[in-house]
């Protein structure tokens, strides 16, 4: 499954970077992630609650921030293995300053799924991915507003 999205946020790149590097904020703005717990530098235990069509569940996995070039880009690697399937994703995040007060945040990547997640999820995944992308950017805007 391809993952892509672009959105302009009303904040400098440094502010957005700091929020993305904060595990509490990242968990709060990322749909499906209920908690990120630091295991080692840049590596987190991720607790996800996901519903794709008729498949729902709570999963544990790993999220790793790799190839970080502050405040420009990083890769978010996600690995989740469960009884109903596995997900491996690499998502490249890019911050592009548009002005002193606006930044374009974009991502692109690919998520590979197997098991029941793949068989059930592929039928509805593009719609789900679009909805999750919109929710991520809305959550991020809300978090920016709350931070002032």
C-alpha positions as CSV (number, residue, x, y, z in Angstrom):
1,X,0.0,0.0,0.0
2,X,1.3,3.4,-1.0
3,X,1.2,6.2,1.7
4,X,1.4,9.8,0.6
5,X,0.3,13.2,1.8
6,X,1.2,16.8,1.8
7,X,-0.1,19.7,3.9
8,X,0.9,23.3,4.7
9,X,1.1,24.0,8.4
10,X,1.3,27.5,10.0
11,X,4.5,27.0,12.0
12,X,8.3,27.1,11.3
13,X,10.0,23.8,10.4
14,X,11.8,23.7,13.7
15,X,8.5,23.8,15.7
16,X,7.1,21.0,13.6
17,X,10.3,18.9,13.8
18,X,10.3,19.2,17.6
19,X,6.7,18.0,17.7
20,X,7.4,15.1,15.4
21,X,10.4,14.0,17.6
22,X,8.3,14.1,20.7
23,X,6.8,10.6,21.2
24,X,3.8,11.8,23.2
25,X,2.9,14.3,20.5
26,X,3.6,11.9,17.6
27,X,1.3,9.3,19.2
28,X,-1.4,11.9,19.8
29,X,-1.5,13.1,16.2
30,X,-1.0,9.7,14.5
31,X,-4.4,7.9,14.0
32,X,-4.4,4.4,15.5
33,X,-1.3,4.9,17.7
34,X,-2.4,5.1,21.4
35,X,1.1,5.2,22.9
36,X,4.9,5.2,22.0
37,X,7.3,4.1,24.7
38,X,11.0,4.8,24.3
39,X,13.1,1.6,24.2
40,X,16.4,3.1,23.0
41,X,17.5,6.2,21.1
42,X,15.0,6.7,18.2
43,X,13.3,3.3,18.8
44,X,9.9,3.0,20.3
45,X,7.5,0.3,21.4
46,X,4.3,1.3,19.6
47,X,0.8,0.4,20.9
48,X,-1.8,0.7,18.1
49,X,-5.5,0.2,18.1
50,X,-6.5,-0.3,14.5
51,X,-9.8,-1.1,12.7
52,X,-9.8,-1.9,9.0
53,X,-13.2,-3.0,7.8
54,X,-14.3,-5.9,9.9
55,X,-10.8,-6.4,11.4
56,X,-10.0,-4.6,14.7
57,X,-7.5,-5.1,17.4
58,X,-4.8,-3.8,19.7
59,X,-1.3,-4.4,18.5
60,X,2.2,-3.9,19.7
61,X,5.1,-3.1,17.3
62,X,8.2,-1.1,16.8
63,X,8.6,2.4,15.4
64,X,12.0,3.7,14.6
65,X,13.1,7.2,13.6
66,X,16.0,6.7,11.1
67,X,18.1,8.9,8.7
68,X,17.1,12.0,10.7
69,X,18.4,15.3,9.2
70,X,17.0,18.0,11.5
71,X,14.7,19.9,10.7
72,X,14.4,18.6,7.1
73,X,13.6,14.9,6.9
74,X,13.6,11.5,8.5
75,X,12.3,8.0,7.8
76,X,9.8,6.4,10.1
77,X,10.1,2.6,10.1
78,X,7.2,0.6,11.5
79,X,7.2,-3.1,12.2
80,X,4.1,-4.9,13.6
81,X,3.6,-8.6,13.9
82,X,0.4,-10.1,15.2
83,X,-1.8,-13.2,14.9
84,X,-3.9,-11.6,12.2
85,X,-1.0,-10.3,10.1
86,X,2.2,-8.3,9.8
87,X,2.9,-4.7,8.7
88,X,6.3,-3.4,7.6
89,X,6.4,0.3,6.5
90,X,9.0,2.8,5.7
91,X,7.6,6.4,5.5
92,X,9.8,9.3,4.4
93,X,8.8,12.5,6.2
94,X,10.0,15.8,4.7
95,X,9.6,19.4,6.0
96,X,10.0,22.2,3.5
97,X,10.0,25.8,4.8
98,X,7.7,28.0,2.7
99,X,8.3,31.1,4.8
100,X,9.3,32.0,8.4
101,X,5.8,30.9,9.6
102,X,4.7,28.2,7.2
103,X,6.1,24.7,6.5
104,X,5.0,22.0,4.0
105,X,5.0,18.7,5.7
106,X,4.9,15.7,3.3
107,X,5.3,12.0,3.5
108,X,5.6,9.1,1.1
109,X,6.2,5.5,1.7
110,X,5.0,2.0,1.4
111,X,3.4,-0.4,3.8
112,X,3.6,-4.1,3.2
113,X,0.9,-6.2,4.9
114,X,0.5,-10.0,5.1
115,X,-2.0,-12.4,6.6
116,X,-5.6,-11.5,7.3
117,X,-4.7,-7.8,7.4
118,X,-3.6,-8.1,3.7
119,X,-6.5,-10.2,2.6
120,X,-9.2,-8.1,4.3
121,X,-7.5,-4.8,4.3
122,X,-6.5,-4.5,0.6
123,X,-10.1,-4.1,-0.5
124,X,-10.6,-1.0,1.6
125,X,-7.1,0.2,2.2
126,X,-6.8,3.1,-0.2
127,X,-9.9,4.8,1.3
128,X,-8.6,4.1,4.8
129,X,-5.2,5.5,4.0
130,X,-6.8,8.7,2.6
131,X,-8.9,9.1,5.7
132,X,-6.0,8.5,8.0
133,X,-3.9,11.0,6.1
134,X,-6.6,13.7,6.5
135,X,-6.9,12.8,10.2
136,X,-3.1,13.0,10.8
137,X,-2.9,16.5,9.3
138,X,-6.1,17.7,11.2
139,X,-4.7,16.3,14.5
140,X,-1.4,18.0,13.8
141,X,-3.1,21.4,13.2
142,X,-5.1,20.9,16.4
143,X,-2.0,20.2,18.3
144,X,-0.2,23.2,16.9
145,X,-3.2,25.4,17.9
146,X,-3.2,23.9,21.4
147,X,0.5,24.6,21.8
148,X,-0.1,28.2,20.8
